[in-house]
Amino acid sequence: MTYLLIASNLILLAISFNLIRNRFLFKPLSSVPNTRLRGLPAHSYPSISVCIPARNEENNIGRCVESLLNQKYASFQILVLDDNSEDGTGIVLDALQKDHPEKLNVYRGRPKPDGWLGKQWACQQLSEYATGDLLIFADADTWFETDVLMKTASAFTNYGADMITVWPRQHLESFWERLLIPLVYYALIGFLPTHYTFRKPLWMPAIFYGKFAHLFAAACGQFLAFRSYAYHLIGGHESVKADVVEDVELAKLFRKNKLQVLMLHGMGSVNCRMYTNHREIREGFRKNFLAGFGYNLPIFIISAIGHIIVFVLPFVVPFITTDPTTLLMSVSAVTLILLHRLLLASWFRWNKAYAFIHPLAVLWFQYLGIVVLADYLLKRKITWKNRPI
């Protein structure tokens, strides 16, 4: 057990290094300067089409659209696709369009062809209507500060990016949101050097980087922005029409085509509340948990075992042994985990108390892992918003 805890501490020290580095290198969209656009006349800014697929979003779509209508940007259009909603989404959209016909365009979704997942089909339809130099695809449960379009256009100009993805500030209100959602960001920022999504690692020879650049790809489908020509060059959403984690697959396609992908976070610019209760969280993660591992069962299972050893075992050890060395390793690991979680909570303005029940969140994901393994092995049909995945 002592050797397992030593290994856990080494892994946690590596995570510590990556977290600290990301704290400085993982930049917010809100920090992007407008200098290169500020000197241009407003009519020469790149035009932007903001595309919002909406299915059964009557509780979210109004806030999302209204935040876009308040944008301080010269040339943009808002395109929303009511994707055969079964609630009052269409009613909300019709009322908004009536009040803002010059900016808001509402479309009704066409029947989904075989071989497509619903979101990709909705986004593909929106791309056919979009006319902007830049295309932004955002989820209906996001909302934005008034300068987000200016900041996005500036980021494309300043960084020379072809695709930009933003991880929103997650607003967490219920117990389950506060317990579970932070682990998504912990995994992202703890394990991935985020700047490698845009720049070549200094330690990697250029001859290898061309072959392996796509392995550093990451993205958040809640906010994806593209130069229009680049989006169409890789085939748009049709190129990922059947991929559950379509956001990451799009980023990989961009990297494989030697196009630049920039990843930022949304503190001060992009907001989201993706789920509101335990059922939504369970079903939302259930649909793409195994897909995030490429349906590779050995890696999935090894990862689960590793998480138990690194993130749960140190909390249990004081109850099962009195060996001084083992206890010291346990205390060291627990301290590092809590420091990681407190850093993230401070950074993203989450409730810090939930850092102290971190093992409960890890165990919940082990439970979910068992559920999705059973889904996969028993070939159970998974649905999302009353559609099969």
Residue pairs with C-beta under 8 A, 6 or more apart in sequence:
1 313
1 317
1 321
1 326
2 323
2 325
2 326
2 329
4 309
4 313
5 313
5 314
5 317
5 326
5 329
5 330
5 333
6 329
7 309
7 310
8 309
8 310
8 313
8 314
8 329
8 333
9 329
9 332
9 333
9 336
11 306
11 310
12 310
12 333
12 336
12 337
12 340
13 336
15 190
15 191
15 336
15 340
16 336
16 339
16 340
18 189
18 190
18 191
18 192
18 193
19 189
19 190
19 340
19 343
19 344
21 193
22 189
22 192
22 193
22 194
22 195
23 343
23 347
25 193
25 194
25 195
26 189
26 194
26 195
26 263
26 264
26 265
27 264
27 265
28 264
28 265
28 266
28 267
28 268
28 269
29 148
29 151
29 152
29 155
29 164
29 166
29 264
29 265
29 266
29 268
29 269
29 270
30 145
30 147
30 151
30 266
30 267
30 268
30 269
31 268
32 151
32 154
32 155
32 158
32 264
33 154
33 158
34 150
34 151
34 154
35 154
35 158
36 154
36 157
36 158
37 45
37 150
37 153
37 154
37 157
42 74
42 75
43 74
43 75
45 73
45 74
45 75
45 153
46 75
46 132
46 133
46 134
46 153
46 156
46 157
47 75
47 76
47 77
47 131
47 132
47 133
47 134
48 73
48 75
48 76
48 77
48 132
48 133
48 134
48 135
48 136
48 149
48 152
48 153
49 76
49 77
49 79
49 129
49 130
49 131
49 132
49 134
49 135
49 136
49 228
50 68
50 76
50 77
50 78
50 79
50 136
50 138
50 149
51 79
51 80
51 81
51 123
51 126
51 127
51 130
51 135
51 136
51 137
51 138
52 61
52 64
52 65
52 68
52 78
52 79
52 80
52 81
52 126
52 137
52 138
52 139
52 140
53 80
53 81
53 83
53 119
53 122
53 123
53 126
53 137
53 139
53 140
54 61
54 80
54 81
54 82
54 83
54 85
54 89
54 93
54 122
54 140
55 82
55 83
55 84
55 85
55 89
55 109
55 118
55 122
55 385
56 85
56 86
56 87
56 89
56 385
56 386
57 64
57 85
57 87
57 89
57 140
57 141
58 85
58 87
58 88
58 89
58 91
58 92
60 140
60 141
61 80
61 89
61 92
61 93
61 140
62 92
62 96
63 143
64 138
64 140
64 141
64 142
64 143
64 144
65 78
65 80
65 93
65 96
65 104
66 96
66 143
67 143
67 144
67 145
67 146
68 76
68 78
68 144
69 78
69 96
69 100
69 103
69 104
70 146
71 144
71 146
71 147
71 148
71 149
71 150
72 146
72 147
72 149
72 150
73 149
73 150
73 153
75 132
76 103
76 132
76 149
77 103
77 105
77 130
77 131
77 132
78 103
78 104
78 105
79 105
79 107
79 126
79 129
79 130
80 93
80 104
80 105
80 106
80 107
81 106
81 107
81 108
81 109
81 122
81 125
81 126
82 89
82 90
82 93
82 106
82 107
82 108
82 109
83 109
83 118
83 121
83 122
84 108
84 109
84 111
86 386
90 108
93 104
93 106
94 106
96 104
96 106
97 104
97 105
97 106
105 129
107 125
107 126
107 129
109 121
109 122
109 125
110 125
112 118
112 121
112 387
113 121
115 241
115 242
116 124
116 241
116 242
117 241
117 242
117 243
117 244
117 246
117 389
118 384
118 385
118 387
119 221
119 246
120 237
120 238
120 240
120 241
120 242
120 243
120 246
121 237
121 241
123 137
123 236
123 237
124 236
124 237
124 238
124 241
126 137
127 135
127 231
127 232
127 236
127 237
130 228
132 228
133 227
133 228
134 152
134 153
134 156
134 225
134 226
134 227
134 228
135 225
135 226
135 227
135 228
135 231
136 149
136 152
136 223
136 224
136 225
136 226
137 221
137 223
137 224
137 225
137 226
138 144
138 222
138 223
138 224
138 270
139 221
139 222
139 223
139 272
139 274
141 222
141 272
141 273
141 274
142 168
142 222
142 223
142 270
142 271
142 272
143 271
143 272
144 269
144 270
144 271
145 268
145 269
145 270
145 271
147 269
148 269
148 270
151 269
152 164
152 225
155 161
155 164
155 262
155 264
156 164
156 225
156 227
159 198
159 260
159 262
160 260
161 198
161 227
161 260
161 261
161 262
162 226
162 227
162 230
162 254
162 259
162 260
162 261
163 219
163 224
163 225
163 226
163 227
163 230
163 231
163 250
163 251
163 254
163 259
163 260
163 261
163 262
164 224
164 225
164 226
164 261
164 262
164 263
164 264
165 218
165 219
165 220
165 223
165 224
165 225
165 247
165 251
165 261
165 262
165 263
165 264
166 220
166 222
166 223
166 225
166 263
166 264
166 265
166 266
166 269
166 270
167 185
167 188
167 220
167 222
167 223
167 263
167 264
167 265
167 266
168 220
168 222
168 223
168 265
168 266
168 270
168 271
168 272
169 265
169 266
169 267
169 268
169 270
169 271
169 272
169 348
169 349
170 177
170 181
170 182
170 185
170 272
170 273
170 274
170 348
170 350
171 271
171 272
171 273
172 178
172 181
172 182
172 273
172 350
172 351
173 273
173 276
174 276
174 277
174 278
176 275
176 277
176 278
176 281
177 273
177 275
177 276
177 281
178 350
178 351
178 354
179 354
179 357
179 360
179 361
179 364
180 281
180 285
180 361
180 364
180 365
181 274
181 275
181 281
182 341
182 344
182 345
182 348
182 350
182 354
182 361
183 361
183 362
183 365
185 344
185 348
186 340
186 341
186 344
188 194
188 218
189 344
190 340
192 216
192 218
193 201
193 216
194 218
194 263
196 216
197 216
197 217
197 218
197 251
197 261
197 262
197 263
198 260
198 261
198 262
198 263
200 206
200 209
200 213
201 209
201 216
204 212
210 258
213 255
213 256
214 251
214 252
214 255
214 256
216 255
217 248
217 251
217 252
217 254
217 255
217 261
218 248
218 251
218 263
219 247
219 248
219 250
219 251
219 261
219 263
220 247
220 263
221 246
221 247
222 270
222 272
222 274
223 266
223 270
224 247
224 250
230 254
230 259
233 257
233 259
234 250
234 253
234 254
234 257
234 259
235 253
237 246
237 250
239 249
239 250
239 253
240 246
240 249
240 250
240 253
243 249
243 291
244 287
244 288
244 291
244 389
245 288
245 291
245 292
248 292
251 261
254 260
254 261
255 261
266 272
267 347
267 348
267 349
274 284
275 281
275 284
282 368
282 371
283 384
284 384
285 365
285 368
286 368
286 371
286 372
286 375
286 382
287 382
287 384
287 389
289 365
289 368
289 369
289 372
290 300
290 372
290 373
290 375
290 376
293 299
293 300
293 303
295 376
297 373
297 376
300 369
300 373
304 366
304 369
307 362
307 365
307 366
308 362
308 366
310 333
311 337
311 358
311 359
311 362
312 359
312 362
312 363
313 330
314 329
314 330
314 331
314 333
314 334
314 337
315 330
315 334
315 358
315 359
316 359
317 326
317 327
317 329
317 330
318 327
318 330
318 331
321 327
337 358
338 355
338 356
338 358
341 352
341 354
341 355
341 358
342 352
342 355
344 350
345 351
345 352
345 354
345 355
346 352
354 361
374 380
375 382
381 388
381 389
382 388
382 389
383 389
